[in-house]
């Protein structure tokens, strides 16, 4: 099936900006995994006085959207303060590229996530934040679920009210109950994998169970 | 190099079809001379195709596509079997969705579905098949030649087992027909799906061989066309084109398959000379059980859609088993069935040749693939240190 990519996506795919690594980065993070075909490592150099991102480089494993979103985010990041970038909306990359097909919107989330994770890494290294475990709360889980995109529509499953219930056990087990509603059940496996991948990252989570039904 | 997706229609085929659009455009069901002329054309086409697979003309029906033929065969046999208490279906883990999905739907409707696993090259274990058949088995449907990895099953052996046990055997030969042996009598096949647009015939037509004596439950209702199995006015020009493509395909069988095989081997050798690659599907001593036009290579550490788009920009058409390029964002079930890890499935590319590809094209493809792979590996977050 033809992907219907915008000219901007194809341009960033053919000539991605800021590809590479930084030796001794100030902040570095990897999001995604080869298992799901989408991975991004972001390297940052940050000015300690102004908190502006001096340099951003990335390495990515994934499709044209994955490469294009990382490229366009790197352009947006350089020269901005980390405080500003922390507030970046997850659909920024999709917007900057003139839109992405619904099944690819999650690439925009990945790119922004990776940048924010690299900033968090910088702050930890600088002692600006401490590594205390944030309590495993319902809100923490919902924040992660908000980043899971329904690939049929291209909108977060939280916004689409697909999350029926979240149960957090004292042993660190999180059970997430999803309703597909009108979404084609062929996407059930992908949504389940994405939920598991996102919720697993929350500190304190030992096991994730996802139950999907119509 | 994406001929397993579709092929160009031969000029001779187009020439054969054209009069049936503008001059001999009769409805074959009509009683007058125009109708008779059209009906004769279909009969001739039926005979040509039947001969090619060692069947009788009355055992061939024309459909709108190979997918449709699969549906008619599978639903037809299953629903007929159900009437006699037979509610078990057997298939393989590497079927095309056009055969797998009807069986999955039947499973939801109460049928028991056995999916035979395949080995690392895509072959089913015929002993397992034999053991899986029981008194409730209504149908065994195993794909002849796999569209992604080129595995050609031992139809003779499968057909023998099914005939001995009295179970109908259907095979989807969309990719196999005119590229490898297909003989319904020698291979004890009860039903076979045939595809036109993969063998240089037109799209919009398919065929189903149904051995005389096999009773199918009707899935469509309407007029009595195609022996009362597939109603609807026949697509005469496409049927005529299909038969012409078959005639040419069978005439040039030896030379086409030899030509494609030699280019395929050259392509595989060239691509495998790129580091961190491997061939998916039959290899080594099993190369003769691999479609002569199919090469499926995993390029480690990079992703399929990115490879396909990059090659497309160089004028090269291929396809991928990557999740990113699939409808449901899942890696190809065929690649996972042969034991590929997800990341290797994501980096797999299918190159499929036709009779028209040349040595120069193969050299160009190898060169450009190498360049694309190098470029994407430079960007990749996944290259191990």
HADDOCK unambig.tbl for C-alpha pairs under 7 A between the chains (distance, minus, plus):
assign (segid A and resid 19 and name CA) (segid B and resid 379 and name CA) 6.11 0.50 0.50
assign (segid A and resid 20 and name CA) (segid B and resid 379 and name CA) 6.90 0.50 0.50
assign (segid A and resid 34 and name CA) (segid B and resid 343 and name CA) 5.32 0.50 0.50
assign (segid A and resid 35 and name CA) (segid B and resid 342 and name CA) 5.33 0.50 0.50
assign (segid A and resid 35 and name CA) (segid B and resid 343 and name CA) 5.30 0.50 0.50
assign (segid A and resid 37 and name CA) (segid B and resid 303 and name CA) 6.83 0.50 0.50
assign (segid A and resid 37 and name CA) (segid B and resid 323 and name CA) 6.93 0.50 0.50
assign (segid A and resid 37 and name CA) (segid B and resid 324 and name CA) 7.00 0.50 0.50
assign (segid A and resid 37 and name CA) (segid B and resid 343 and name CA) 6.26 0.50 0.50
assign (segid A and resid 37 and name CA) (segid B and resid 346 and name CA) 6.08 0.50 0.50
assign (segid A and resid 39 and name CA) (segid B and resid 381 and name CA) 6.73 0.50 0.50
assign (segid A and resid 40 and name CA) (segid B and resid 381 and name CA) 6.16 0.50 0.50
assign (segid A and resid 41 and name CA) (segid B and resid 381 and name CA) 6.12 0.50 0.50
assign (segid A and resid 59 and name CA) (segid B and resid 379 and name CA) 5.20 0.50 0.50
assign (segid A and resid 59 and name CA) (segid B and resid 380 and name CA) 5.28 0.50 0.50
assign (segid A and resid 59 and name CA) (segid B and resid 381 and name CA) 4.42 0.50 0.50
assign (segid A and resid 60 and name CA) (segid B and resid 379 and name CA) 5.85 0.50 0.50
assign (segid A and resid 60 and name CA) (segid B and resid 380 and name CA) 4.73 0.50 0.50
assign (segid A and resid 60 and name CA) (segid B and resid 381 and name CA) 4.45 0.50 0.50
assign (segid A and resid 61 and name CA) (segid B and resid 302 and name CA) 5.88 0.50 0.50
assign (segid A and resid 61 and name CA) (segid B and resid 303 and name CA) 6.48 0.50 0.50
assign (segid A and resid 61 and name CA) (segid B and resid 380 and name CA) 4.78 0.50 0.50
assign (segid A and resid 61 and name CA) (segid B and resid 381 and name CA) 5.23 0.50 0.50
assign (segid A and resid 61 and name CA) (segid B and resid 382 and name CA) 6.03 0.50 0.50
assign (segid A and resid 62 and name CA) (segid B and resid 302 and name CA) 6.74 0.50 0.50
assign (segid A and resid 62 and name CA) (segid B and resid 303 and name CA) 5.07 0.50 0.50
assign (segid A and resid 63 and name CA) (segid B and resid 303 and name CA) 5.83 0.50 0.50
assign (segid A and resid 63 and name CA) (segid B and resid 304 and name CA) 6.95 0.50 0.50
assign (segid A and resid 63 and name CA) (segid B and resid 305 and name CA) 5.16 0.50 0.50
assign (segid A and resid 63 and name CA) (segid B and resid 306 and name CA) 4.69 0.50 0.50
assign (segid A and resid 63 and name CA) (segid B and resid 324 and name CA) 6.53 0.50 0.50
assign (segid A and resid 64 and name CA) (segid B and resid 305 and name CA) 6.68 0.50 0.50
assign (segid A and resid 64 and name CA) (segid B and resid 306 and name CA) 5.05 0.50 0.50
assign (segid A and resid 186 and name CA) (segid B and resid 328 and name CA) 5.58 0.50 0.50
assign (segid A and resid 187 and name CA) (segid B and resid 328 and name CA) 5.19 0.50 0.50
assign (segid A and resid 190 and name CA) (segid B and resid 329 and name CA) 6.21 0.50 0.50
assign (segid A and resid 190 and name CA) (segid B and resid 330 and name CA) 6.84 0.50 0.50
